[in-house]
Amino acid sequence: MVLWLSRTGLASADPDATREAGLEINFGAAYTADPRFYGVLIRPRWQPALEAEYSRNSYFVSTEHGIGYKIANRQDLKAGVAINYQSGRVEGSDPRYKGLGSVPGAPEAYAYVEWLPWGPALTLYGDFGQALSHTRGSLYTAGARLGAPLQSRLSAFVDVSTAGGSKQYVQAFFGVSPAQSLRSGYPPYVVHPGPYDASVMLGVSHEIQPKWTLIAGAGAMRYIGSVAASPLVGRRSYPLGLIVSSHNF
């Protein structure tokens, strides 16, 4: 479900990535179910694609990773821990949520890792967030990106990822309680924990200048597991897309 550059390894390659201080900004548009602007969504929608991260030494402030500390910051391995924000949902942002009510967001303890065992040819990445509220549970993502050069400054990529959650998380966003059933008309439904969606994205990145990269891609996501059978989901598969400009300073 999540379709953002820092989670798919698509941010522009900066040869000075391990320098003491730096600013990275990515902006554009994406057709995605990412919860950044509208909260957790069932169906993807066009929305702004905006990320920013400022780092100094081993500390960082990021719209994606929160506020935290980098445990590793090498060309082949990046990892960190932080306090982040776990998005809630806004009932009016998705028609599938009509009658179910909104769910507030919550701070979360968060960790991420990105490993490039063979350089830009393969990126393995993942993250995990545990809400600092016993009613919200945990959320995780994992994925792999294959990259291949096409010509000078132009490369192609294939990115495959999955997202999953604890019982509290998936029930809050994809389940229906008896009380919600009375208000919404959906039948009651209990969701099991585990992976709930899988996504694939194919695209290209073009390095316009050494610290400026244009990225475009298209793909699809599919709900899996017990979430796929939820009465809220309806269609199991949806298209995805993005066009983003990535800058390092």
QUIJO-V66236 format. One record per helix or strand. SS is the DSSP state (H for helix, E for strand). FROM is the first residue (numbers start at 1). LEN is the number of residues. Records with the same first field share a line. If there is no record, write none. Layout:
# QUIJO-V66236
SS=FROM-LEN  FROM-LEN
This chain:
# QUIJO-V66236
H=5-4  91-3  95-3  119-3  167-8  178-7  225-4
E=21-12  39-1  45-12  59-4  66-8  77-10  89-1  103-1  106-10  122-10  138-14  154-12  176-1  189-1  194-16  212-12  237-12
